[in-house]
């Protein structure tokens, strides 16, 4: 157990989880807290962020919740200042804001395109810039984990703009891995497969579910808890101290499947 703790313990680390009021990022935040990290939950839905923060507090770590529109630089700057004032540093960034739409290609409006790109890609750029600069200034390295998607390539059907935004997340991740490596800041991405929340499962047609399962060697949906191991590994040193620029797929084999 001492060996495992030395590899994976996040004690005395501060993790900022953007989109942490959601189901998947919320589970990631809980996992980081169980590994010893203090947690700041950022989300546009403050009630969800506060509820998640209160649940995390039960693990005996320090935690707080902040309402923020991650696509707005001024709000992100303000949130970062508040975090540094309260905790003094940022060691881990989980970048997980995201929205989706199934609008057919020729019906996508300019406003829908801009909104999805803004939330899914622009907000990640801003967070990496703001918190990456903080990590450089405080020294000691850090870990940035961007949440991509199985749709980042090859793209899934019915989610045109979403797929493009997630492909951008992969590129952003790889570029910043090179840019920030001299400062011992590692930048990686996790690309989940199908992890539908309960409400989303109810609207998935049987035909769509059958198509997903037929293309997933493990023939099932993922459960939110199954993302925790990858998150802790990428956040922890020395466990992943030589891992940067990677896109880790947690998808039951979905992207390994052809015919």
KAJOKA-V727195 format. One record per residue. RES is the residue in one letter. PHI is phi as a letter, one per 30 degrees, with the letter a starting at -180 (none if undefined). Layout:
res=RES phi=PHI
res=RES phi=PHI
This chain:
res=X phi=none
res=X phi=d
res=X phi=d
res=X phi=d
res=X phi=d
res=X phi=d
res=X phi=d
res=X phi=c
res=X phi=d
res=X phi=c
res=X phi=d
res=X phi=i
res=X phi=c
res=X phi=c
res=X phi=c
res=X phi=c
res=X phi=c
res=X phi=d
res=X phi=i
res=X phi=d
res=X phi=d
res=X phi=d
res=X phi=d
res=X phi=d
res=X phi=d
res=X phi=d
res=X phi=d
res=X phi=d
res=X phi=d
res=X phi=d
res=X phi=d
res=X phi=d
res=X phi=d
res=X phi=d
res=X phi=d
res=X phi=j
res=X phi=d
res=X phi=d
res=X phi=b
res=X phi=c
res=X phi=c
res=X phi=c
res=X phi=a
res=X phi=d
res=X phi=d
res=X phi=d
res=X phi=d
res=X phi=d
res=X phi=d
res=X phi=d
res=X phi=d
res=X phi=d
res=X phi=d
res=X phi=d
res=X phi=d
res=X phi=d
res=X phi=e
res=X phi=d
res=X phi=d
res=X phi=i
res=X phi=c
res=X phi=d
res=X phi=a
res=X phi=a
res=X phi=b
res=X phi=b
res=X phi=d
res=X phi=a
res=X phi=c
res=X phi=d
res=X phi=d
res=X phi=c
res=X phi=d
res=X phi=d
res=X phi=d
res=X phi=d
res=X phi=d
res=X phi=d
res=X phi=d
res=X phi=d
res=X phi=d
res=X phi=d
res=X phi=d
res=X phi=d
res=X phi=d
res=X phi=d
res=X phi=c
res=X phi=i
res=X phi=a
res=X phi=b
res=X phi=c
res=X phi=b
res=X phi=b
res=X phi=c
res=X phi=c
res=X phi=b
res=X phi=d
res=X phi=a
res=X phi=b
res=X phi=b
res=X phi=a
res=X phi=c
res=X phi=d
res=X phi=e
res=X phi=e
res=X phi=d
res=X phi=c
res=X phi=d
res=X phi=c
res=X phi=e
res=X phi=d
res=X phi=d
res=X phi=e
res=X phi=d
res=X phi=d
res=X phi=d
res=X phi=d
res=X phi=d
res=X phi=d
res=X phi=d
res=X phi=b
res=X phi=e
res=X phi=d
res=X phi=d
res=X phi=e
res=X phi=d
res=X phi=d
res=X phi=d
res=X phi=d
res=X phi=d
res=X phi=d
res=X phi=d
res=X phi=d
res=X phi=d
res=X phi=d
res=X phi=d
res=X phi=d
res=X phi=d
res=X phi=i
res=X phi=j
res=X phi=i
res=X phi=l
res=X phi=b
res=X phi=c
res=X phi=b
res=X phi=c
res=X phi=c
res=X phi=c
res=X phi=a
res=X phi=d
res=X phi=d
res=X phi=d
res=X phi=l
res=X phi=d
res=X phi=d
res=X phi=d
res=X phi=d
res=X phi=i
res=X phi=b
res=X phi=e
res=X phi=d
res=X phi=e
res=X phi=d
res=X phi=d
res=X phi=d
res=X phi=d
res=X phi=d
res=X phi=d
res=X phi=d
res=X phi=d
res=X phi=d
res=X phi=e
res=X phi=d
res=X phi=d
res=X phi=d
res=X phi=d
res=X phi=e
res=X phi=d
res=X phi=d
res=X phi=c
res=X phi=e
res=X phi=d
res=X phi=c
res=X phi=i
res=X phi=c
res=X phi=c
res=X phi=b
res=X phi=b
res=X phi=b
res=X phi=c
res=X phi=c
res=X phi=d
res=X phi=d
res=X phi=c
res=X phi=b
res=X phi=d
res=X phi=d
res=X phi=e
res=X phi=d
res=X phi=d
res=X phi=d
res=X phi=d
res=X phi=c
res=X phi=d
res=X phi=d
res=X phi=e
res=X phi=d
res=X phi=d
res=X phi=d
res=X phi=d
res=X phi=d
res=X phi=d
res=X phi=d
res=X phi=d
res=X phi=c
res=X phi=c
res=X phi=e
res=X phi=d
res=X phi=h
res=X phi=a
res=X phi=d
res=X phi=d
res=X phi=c
res=X phi=e
res=X phi=d
res=X phi=d
res=X phi=c
res=X phi=d
res=X phi=e
res=X phi=d
res=X phi=d
res=X phi=d
res=X phi=e
res=X phi=d
res=X phi=d
res=X phi=c
res=X phi=b
res=X phi=d
res=X phi=e
res=X phi=b
res=X phi=d
res=X phi=c
res=X phi=c
res=X phi=a
res=X phi=i
res=X phi=c
res=X phi=c
res=X phi=c
res=X phi=c
res=X phi=c
res=X phi=b
res=X phi=i
res=X phi=j
res=X phi=e
res=X phi=d
res=X phi=c
res=X phi=c
res=X phi=c
res=X phi=b
